[in-house]
Amino acid sequence: MARGAWRSAGLTRSAQPTSPGSSSRRSATNRAYQMVKSDGSGRIVLQVHTLDNRRLENFLERHKAYYAYTGEIDIDRFLREILQKANEFVPSEAGSILLDDPITKNSDDRMENDLVFIATYGARAEARLNKRMHARVGIVGHVYATGVGYMTDDVLQDPYFYPTPDLPDDFQTRSVVCVPIRIEAAVCGVLELVNKTGPGGFREKDRRLLEIFADYASISIQNLLDARRAFEVAKRDGLTGLYNERYLHLRLTQELSRISRDGGDLCVIFLDLDNLKSVNDRHGHLAGSQVLREVGYLLRRTVTDERATLTRYGGDEFVLILPGHDMQEGMEVAQSIRNAIRASTFLSRPYGFNDPALNLHGVLTASLGVSSIRSHATPGASVEQQKNEILRSADAALYRAKQLGKDRCIGAREEDTHFPAAMLS
């Protein structure tokens, strides 16, 4: 999760009560502040209200619903907005969300872990992204280790304070409030705000309000991760781990929409395993299923382009989407797959329950058909029509490869766009 692609919210804020004495007349969870936003062309003063608890809950529940029912999940955007809302909740000059690194995490001793800045705002916000700090260090480390929120309005007198070297020399940390972030009841990070804006420093009520917010944020982050896992499972084939037919059509539509807007080319490869039926008939369907798993692994190992989408359509049929590939490049990829399957020894290890290794070499081959947008789709046609044409063309080329004796790669012809393919959605 921790990576350099996180971006800060991009707001430089200065918050003050809107009128003298207004802070005493307003609820602690519903105050009006002046927010200054710099957009490069001038300074615009915006009237901003911090969230009361009901509005805060509605905000997070909307996120829960949004991420549960949409397609790709933008965690970057989610955490930026979480931090932005925390600043509205308790206005501050700077803030960060830090999470422990799941790859190096020591669950037995949290003090040995590193915390990574994954979302920031304020002074040198972008420079702090992806920076690491040890969990033994500072107020942040203390909150992470104890799982208890902490606040100080005079860091120079605080025994836990440790200055952050990534802040500019002229930035003076005066006050800090930190609260833990939990996933499934375990502390996984810290939400930190620095230098409350307005008169005075952080107060106990600010810490309590931020803890309420952090609890909601923790639940929402968990819901977000659950939704992402559920979405990932829903678009995967359970046997091979490749994408499934539903995601094939979704992804192809997205890529064709992008090409219609930005230009470029794209190849589709249809692949059908030759002789898998003979493996099923002789060794059983468990052996055949294991062969399909191994073919899925072989495809991931052979096709290394990160833009490629590898799918299992069903049975022993696979479909690949290759953005940025023309016909010649698509044929080269298809040939490399064919060669890899011919050279492989399948079921070289025991599989299932007490099933011995079969070491199937030279038994399985593949027939492949290739088409491309520029060669086989009507220019200017709708995305749906182009999708149908490119799928029909690759399917027809695969059909010819089978008719010509299998174990070969065939490029589609112009007339193949009228092939009565069964792959259309």
Secondary structure in CASP SS format (residue, H / E / C, confidence):
PFRMAT SS
TARGET T0000
AUTHOR 0000-0000-0000
METHOD secondary structure of the structure
MODEL  1
M C 1.00
A C 1.00
R C 1.00
G C 1.00
A C 1.00
W C 1.00
R C 1.00
S C 1.00
A C 1.00
G C 1.00
L C 1.00
T C 1.00
R C 1.00
S C 1.00
A C 1.00
Q C 1.00
P E 1.00
T C 1.00
S C 1.00
P C 1.00
G C 1.00
S H 1.00
S H 1.00
S H 1.00
R H 1.00
R C 1.00
S C 1.00
A C 1.00
T C 1.00
N C 1.00
R C 1.00
A E 1.00
Y E 1.00
Q E 1.00
M E 1.00
V E 1.00
K E 1.00
S E 1.00
D C 1.00
G C 1.00
S C 1.00
G C 1.00
R E 1.00
I E 1.00
V E 1.00
L E 1.00
Q E 1.00
V E 1.00
H E 1.00
T C 1.00
L C 1.00
D C 1.00
N H 1.00
R H 1.00
R H 1.00
L H 1.00
E H 1.00
N H 1.00
F H 1.00
L H 1.00
E H 1.00
R H 1.00
H H 1.00
K H 1.00
A H 1.00
Y H 1.00
Y H 1.00
A H 1.00
Y H 1.00
T C 1.00
G C 1.00
E C 1.00
I C 1.00
D C 1.00
I H 1.00
D H 1.00
R H 1.00
F H 1.00
L H 1.00
R H 1.00
E H 1.00
I H 1.00
L H 1.00
Q H 1.00
K H 1.00
A H 1.00
N H 1.00
E H 1.00
F H 1.00
V C 1.00
P C 1.00
S E 1.00
E E 1.00
A E 1.00
G E 1.00
S E 1.00
I E 1.00
L E 1.00
L E 1.00
D E 1.00
D C 1.00
P C 1.00
I C 1.00
T C 1.00
K C 1.00
N C 1.00
S C 1.00
D C 1.00
D C 1.00
R H 1.00
M H 1.00
E H 1.00
N C 1.00
D E 1.00
L E 1.00
V E 1.00
F E 1.00
I E 1.00
A E 1.00
T E 1.00
Y E 1.00
G C 1.00
A C 1.00
R C 1.00
A H 1.00
E H 1.00
A H 1.00
R H 1.00
L C 1.00
N C 1.00
K C 1.00
R E 1.00
M E 1.00
H E 1.00
A C 1.00
R C 1.00
V C 1.00
G H 1.00
I H 1.00
V H 1.00
G H 1.00
H H 1.00
V H 1.00
Y H 1.00
A H 1.00
T H 1.00
G C 1.00
V C 1.00
G C 1.00
Y E 1.00
M E 1.00
T E 1.00
D C 1.00
D C 1.00
V H 1.00
L H 1.00
Q H 1.00
D C 1.00
P C 1.00
Y C 1.00
F C 1.00
Y C 1.00
P C 1.00
T C 1.00
P C 1.00
D C 1.00
L C 1.00
P C 1.00
D C 1.00
D C 1.00
F C 1.00
Q C 1.00
T C 1.00
R C 1.00
S C 1.00
V E 1.00
V E 1.00
C E 1.00
V E 1.00
P E 1.00
I E 1.00
R E 1.00
I E 1.00
E C 1.00
A C 1.00
A E 1.00
V E 1.00
C E 1.00
G E 1.00
V E 1.00
L E 1.00
E E 1.00
L E 1.00
V E 1.00
N E 1.00
K E 1.00
T C 1.00
G C 1.00
P C 1.00
G C 1.00
G C 1.00
F C 1.00
R C 1.00
E H 1.00
K H 1.00
D H 1.00
R H 1.00
R H 1.00
L H 1.00
L H 1.00
E H 1.00
I H 1.00
F H 1.00
A H 1.00
D H 1.00
Y H 1.00
A H 1.00
S H 1.00
I H 1.00
S H 1.00
I H 1.00
Q H 1.00
N H 1.00
L H 1.00
L H 1.00
D H 1.00
A H 1.00
R H 1.00
R H 1.00
A H 1.00
F H 1.00
E H 1.00
V H 1.00
A H 1.00
K C 1.00
R E 1.00
D C 1.00
G C 1.00
L C 1.00
T C 1.00
G C 1.00
L C 1.00
Y E 1.00
N C 1.00
E H 1.00
R H 1.00
Y H 1.00
L H 1.00
H H 1.00
L H 1.00
R H 1.00
L H 1.00
T H 1.00
Q H 1.00
E H 1.00
L H 1.00
S H 1.00
R H 1.00
I H 1.00
S H 1.00
R H 1.00
D H 1.00
G C 1.00
G C 1.00
D C 1.00
L E 1.00
C E 1.00
V E 1.00
I E 1.00
F E 1.00
L E 1.00
D E 1.00
L E 1.00
D E 1.00
N C 1.00
L H 1.00
K H 1.00
S H 1.00
V H 1.00
N H 1.00
D H 1.00
R H 1.00
H H 1.00
G C 1.00
H H 1.00
L H 1.00
A H 1.00
G H 1.00
S H 1.00
Q H 1.00
V H 1.00
L H 1.00
R H 1.00
E H 1.00
V H 1.00
G H 1.00
Y H 1.00
L H 1.00
L H 1.00
R H 1.00
R H 1.00
T H 1.00
V C 1.00
T C 1.00
D C 1.00
E C 1.00
R C 1.00
A C 1.00
T E 1.00
L E 1.00
T E 1.00
R E 1.00
Y E 1.00
G E 1.00
G C 1.00
D C 1.00
E E 1.00
F E 1.00
V E 1.00
L E 1.00
I E 1.00
L E 1.00
P E 1.00
G C 1.00
H C 1.00
D C 1.00
M H 1.00
Q H 1.00
E H 1.00
G H 1.00
M H 1.00
E H 1.00
V H 1.00
A H 1.00
Q H 1.00
S H 1.00
I H 1.00
R H 1.00
N H 1.00
A H 1.00
I H 1.00
R H 1.00
A H 1.00
S C 1.00
T E 1.00
F E 1.00
L C 1.00
S C 1.00
R C 1.00
P C 1.00
Y E 1.00
G C 1.00
F C 1.00
N C 1.00
D E 1.00
P C 1.00
A C 1.00
L C 1.00
N C 1.00
L E 1.00
H E 1.00
G C 1.00
V C 1.00
L C 1.00
T E 1.00
A E 1.00
S E 1.00
L E 1.00
G E 1.00
V E 1.00
S E 1.00
S E 1.00
I H 1.00
R H 1.00
S H 1.00
H H 1.00
A C 1.00
T C 1.00
P C 1.00
G C 1.00
A C 1.00
S C 1.00
V H 1.00
E H 1.00
Q H 1.00
Q H 1.00
K H 1.00
N H 1.00
E H 1.00
I H 1.00
L H 1.00
R H 1.00
S H 1.00
A H 1.00
D H 1.00
A H 1.00
A H 1.00
L H 1.00
Y H 1.00
R H 1.00
A H 1.00
K H 1.00
Q H 1.00
L C 1.00
G C 1.00
K C 1.00
D C 1.00
R C 1.00
C E 1.00
I E 1.00
G E 1.00
A C 1.00
R C 1.00
E H 1.00
E H 1.00
D H 1.00
T H 1.00
H H 1.00
F C 1.00
P C 1.00
A C 1.00
A C 1.00
M C 1.00
L C 1.00
S C 1.00
END
